[in-house]
Structure formats: structure tokens, C-alpha cells
Amino acid sequence: MALGHTILAALSIEPLSGYDLAKKFADKSGCYWKATQQQIYRELAKLEDEGMVISETIPQAGRPDKKLYHITDSGRENLCEWIAQPSEPTQIREDLMVKVLAGHLVPRPVILKELERRRQIHLEQLSIYKEWYQKCCENVAELSLPEQCRCLTLRRGIRYETEWVAWCEEAMQLLNE
């Protein structure tokens, strides 16, 4: 998946400024893609050059003008074509797995401490996702299709974090025996 497609997907729901896009990507509620503000602005400029998005300048009193980006028909077509293409699972690149693989080289408490730290990180993220889900997806069957799709990505994030917590607990239990 390319950052451009992720930006187009976000803009297909509502027009956003580069700043607002960066906030969405940095927010702990974003469970499927991370990008820096610099990457987002660079990609927005590229998408605008390609005619996938257009920008509208909004004057703001006492602050710099705001640039609001809208997906174009061409951008929507490109996104729809991309959605229709098969996707492959993303390859795993996880430092913790390498640390556990070589965990026999350090005293047990070292790897157990890292497993507990990661468990806490995933528990915190899980809590954020669940809270957001309760707030935004309470009656998911009654929501609009765009809202239902957003809730589905959130449900995947919940499952992802739940599985991480369970695996960390399993690993800690095994290494504590």
C-alpha cells in the first residue's frame, strides 16, 4: 500500500488539510498506517501535480491560510482501481521477535522486562481503540457505509492489539516456568 492511496482514502471521506491528515496519522486511533508530516505534505504535492487532489486556500484570521485538500474524480477513480486489485499480506518486520529468538543469550529477566513493557504498550493502545469504538461504532449496523468501513478498520486494530497482549502473556508465562 502506498501513502498516496492512504491519503486518497482519508480524503474520500472528507476534505482535510495537510495538518489534519498528519494529526490523523499520528493519532493513536490510527490503526493501519503511520506517516510523518513531511511525508504527508510531500505526497499531497505529488497527488496535486498528478491531478488526484485539488487544494482550496481558506483564509484564517491571525494565522496562516489553511490549504484544504479534496479528492478529484481522477483520484477517486485511481483509488477505486487500486481497491479492486488483489492485495498481499504485509511482511512482518518486528524487532521483538528477533529479541525473543535470541533471548537465550541474556538473563531471563532482561527479555521478560521487554515482554512486559511491550504488553503494556499494547494494552494502552487496545484501551484507546476500544474507547474509540464505543464512542463511534456503538450501533454499527445503523451507521453509514463510510462509518461502517471505518469501524471495521478499528475492529481489526482491536484484534491486533488483543492478540499482541495474549502473545506477550503467553511468552512471559512460558519463560517464567
One Martini backbone bead per residue (centre of mass of N, CA, C, O) as a GRO file, in nm:
protein
  177
    1MET     BB    1   0.099   0.034   0.020
    2ALA     BB    2   0.037   0.365  -0.029
    3LEU     BB    3   0.022   0.678   0.084
    4GLY     BB    4  -0.161   0.791  -0.135
    5HIS     BB    5  -0.402   0.598  -0.079
    6THR     BB    6  -0.445   0.685   0.213
    7ILE     BB    7  -0.510   0.978   0.150
    8LEU     BB    8  -0.745   0.927  -0.044
    9ALA     BB    9  -0.919   0.779   0.162
   10ALA     BB   10  -0.950   1.016   0.358
   11LEU     BB   11  -1.064   1.219   0.132
   12SER     BB   12  -1.324   1.044   0.068
   13ILE     BB   13  -1.467   1.145   0.336
   14GLU     BB   14  -1.287   1.423   0.368
   15PRO     BB   15  -1.175   1.721   0.381
   16LEU     BB   16  -0.820   1.812   0.424
   17SER     BB   17  -0.552   1.898   0.578
   18GLY     BB   18  -0.230   1.834   0.632
   19TYR     BB   19  -0.253   1.860   0.937
   20ASP     BB   20  -0.499   1.669   0.974
   21LEU     BB   21  -0.363   1.424   0.855
   22ALA     BB   22  -0.127   1.409   1.055
   23LYS     BB   23  -0.307   1.369   1.302
   24LYS     BB   24  -0.435   1.102   1.211
   25PHE     BB   25  -0.158   0.948   1.184
   26ALA     BB   26  -0.066   1.012   1.493
   27ASP     BB   27  -0.296   0.895   1.608
   28LYS     BB   28  -0.392   0.629   1.815
   29SER     BB   29  -0.644   0.561   1.611
   30GLY     BB   30  -0.437   0.471   1.400
   31CYS     BB   31  -0.433   0.121   1.274
   32TYR     BB   32  -0.271   0.127   0.956
   33TRP     BB   33  -0.099   0.412   0.954
   34LYS     BB   34   0.220   0.577   0.914
   35ALA     BB   35   0.318   0.935   0.915
   36THR     BB   36   0.470   1.210   0.837
   37GLN     BB   37   0.437   1.534   0.767
   38GLN     BB   38   0.641   1.540   0.536
   39GLN     BB   39   0.524   1.302   0.375
   40ILE     BB   40   0.243   1.422   0.333
   41TYR     BB   41   0.319   1.685   0.182
   42ARG     BB   42   0.469   1.547  -0.047
   43GLU     BB   43   0.226   1.374  -0.143
   44LEU     BB   44   0.026   1.603  -0.197
   45ALA     BB   45   0.192   1.738  -0.421
   46LYS     BB   46   0.189   1.492  -0.608
   47LEU     BB   47  -0.122   1.459  -0.627
   48GLU     BB   48  -0.166   1.739  -0.747
   49ASP     BB   49   0.012   1.705  -1.002
   50GLU     BB   50  -0.176   1.441  -1.088
   51GLY     BB   51  -0.492   1.518  -1.013
   52MET     BB   52  -0.606   1.378  -0.736
   53VAL     BB   53  -0.588   1.667  -0.611
   54ILE     BB   54  -0.722   1.957  -0.450
   55SER     BB   55  -0.690   2.297  -0.355
   56GLU     BB   56  -0.797   2.514  -0.082
   57THR     BB   57  -0.796   2.841   0.023
   58ILE     BB   58  -0.813   2.943   0.371
   59PRO     BB   59  -0.876   3.201   0.547
   60GLN     BB   60  -0.708   3.324   0.854
   61ALA     BB   61  -0.723   3.472   1.147
   62GLY     BB   62  -0.396   3.508   1.273
   63ARG     BB   63  -0.327   3.297   1.043
   64PRO     BB   64  -0.246   3.093   0.829
   65ASP     BB   65  -0.341   2.966   0.564
   66LYS     BB   66  -0.559   2.715   0.456
   67LYS     BB   67  -0.520   2.386   0.313
   68LEU     BB   68  -0.767   2.221   0.130
   69TYR     BB   69  -0.831   1.885   0.052
   70HIS     BB   70  -0.945   1.722  -0.252
   71ILE     BB   71  -1.086   1.483  -0.418
   72THR     BB   72  -1.090   1.365  -0.728
   73ASP     BB   73  -1.205   1.185  -0.981
   74SER     BB   74  -0.927   1.067  -1.043
   75GLY     BB   75  -0.866   0.977  -0.753
   76ARG     BB   76  -1.111   0.792  -0.723
   77GLU     BB   77  -1.042   0.603  -0.954
   78ASN     BB   78  -0.766   0.515  -0.852
   79LEU     BB   79  -0.871   0.398  -0.586
   80CYS     BB   80  -1.068   0.190  -0.709
   81GLU     BB   81  -0.856   0.032  -0.867
   82TRP     BB   82  -0.687  -0.044  -0.620
   83ILE     BB   83  -0.909  -0.195  -0.460
   84ALA     BB   84  -0.952  -0.419  -0.696
   85GLN     BB   85  -0.686  -0.514  -0.617
   86PRO     BB   86  -0.489  -0.729  -0.504
   87SER     BB   87  -0.364  -0.820  -0.182
   88GLU     BB   88  -0.089  -0.843   0.033
   89PRO     BB   89   0.069  -0.932   0.284
   90THR     BB   90   0.254  -0.803   0.523
   91GLN     BB   91   0.557  -0.796   0.623
   92ILE     BB   92   0.742  -0.890   0.888
   93ARG     BB   93   0.894  -0.636   1.122
   94GLU     BB   94   1.010  -0.754   1.438
   95ASP     BB   95   1.211  -0.698   1.698
   96LEU     BB   96   1.093  -0.881   1.920
   97MET     BB   97   1.135  -1.150   1.772
   98VAL     BB   98   1.443  -1.134   1.770
   99LYS     BB   99   1.482  -1.114   2.075
  100VAL     BB  100   1.347  -1.384   2.141
  101LEU     BB  101   1.524  -1.566   1.967
  102ALA     BB  102   1.787  -1.440   2.145
  103GLY     BB  103   1.708  -1.469   2.460
  104HIS     BB  104   1.926  -1.690   2.552
  105LEU     BB  105   2.171  -1.463   2.588
  106VAL     BB  106   2.003  -1.363   2.829
  107PRO     BB  107   1.867  -1.290   3.097
  108ARG     BB  108   1.544  -1.341   3.162
  109PRO     BB  109   1.465  -1.053   3.275
  110VAL     BB  110   1.519  -0.899   3.014
  111ILE     BB  111   1.292  -1.025   2.833
  112LEU     BB  112   1.059  -0.988   3.034
  113LYS     BB  113   1.067  -0.681   3.042
  114GLU     BB  114   1.004  -0.640   2.741
  115LEU     BB  115   0.735  -0.791   2.735
  116GLU     BB  116   0.593  -0.609   2.944
  117ARG     BB  117   0.625  -0.344   2.795
  118ARG     BB  118   0.469  -0.434   2.540
  119ARG     BB  119   0.208  -0.509   2.677
  120GLN     BB  120   0.145  -0.222   2.774
  121ILE     BB  121   0.130  -0.087   2.501
  122HIS     BB  122  -0.107  -0.269   2.394
  123LEU     BB  123  -0.308  -0.202   2.619
  124GLU     BB  124  -0.328   0.100   2.561
  125GLN     BB  125  -0.420   0.077   2.266
  126LEU     BB  126  -0.668  -0.094   2.321
  127SER     BB  127  -0.815   0.114   2.493
  128ILE     BB  128  -0.840   0.328   2.273
  129TYR     BB  129  -0.996   0.160   2.065
  130LYS     BB  130  -1.239   0.088   2.246
  131GLU     BB  131  -1.328   0.374   2.306
  132TRP     BB  132  -1.371   0.459   2.012
  133TYR     BB  133  -1.575   0.239   1.942
  134GLN     BB  134  -1.794   0.320   2.148
  135LYS     BB  135  -1.825   0.612   2.031
  136CYS     BB  136  -1.852   0.534   1.696
  137CYS     BB  137  -1.983   0.201   1.702
  138GLU     BB  138  -2.236   0.113   1.856
  139ASN     BB  139  -2.441   0.115   1.581
  140VAL     BB  140  -2.315  -0.016   1.312
  141ALA     BB  141  -2.570  -0.102   1.137
  142GLU     BB  142  -2.673   0.222   1.132
  143LEU     BB  143  -2.450   0.312   0.969
  144SER     BB  144  -2.272   0.424   0.740
  145LEU     BB  145  -2.055   0.300   0.520
  146PRO     BB  146  -1.806   0.471   0.600
  147GLU     BB  147  -1.837   0.408   0.906
  148GLN     BB  148  -1.821   0.100   0.887
  149CYS     BB  149  -1.537   0.092   0.764
  150ARG     BB  150  -1.399   0.230   1.002
  151CYS     BB  151  -1.485   0.013   1.212
  152LEU     BB  152  -1.337  -0.224   1.083
  153THR     BB  153  -1.050  -0.114   1.127
  154LEU     BB  154  -1.080  -0.100   1.433
  155ARG     BB  155  -1.135  -0.401   1.485
  156ARG     BB  156  -0.859  -0.488   1.383
  157GLY     BB  157  -0.697  -0.334   1.595
  158ILE     BB  158  -0.814  -0.486   1.837
  159ARG     BB  159  -0.715  -0.766   1.755
  160TYR     BB  160  -0.418  -0.704   1.738
  161GLU     BB  161  -0.378  -0.614   2.036
  162THR     BB  162  -0.494  -0.867   2.169
  163GLU     BB  163  -0.283  -1.064   2.054
  164TRP     BB  164  -0.035  -0.932   2.175
  165VAL     BB  165  -0.109  -0.966   2.469
  166ALA     BB  166  -0.137  -1.274   2.465
  167TRP     BB  167   0.151  -1.336   2.370
  168CYS     BB  168   0.306  -1.201   2.600
  169GLU     BB  169   0.180  -1.376   2.821
  170GLU     BB  170   0.272  -1.647   2.711
  171ALA     BB  171   0.576  -1.589   2.711
  172MET     BB  172   0.605  -1.520   3.013
  173GLN     BB  173   0.503  -1.787   3.121
  174LEU     BB  174   0.710  -1.972   2.988
  175LEU     BB  175   0.971  -1.813   3.103
  176ASN     BB  176   0.873  -1.864   3.416
  177GLU     BB  177   0.902  -2.194   3.435
   0.00000   0.00000   0.00000
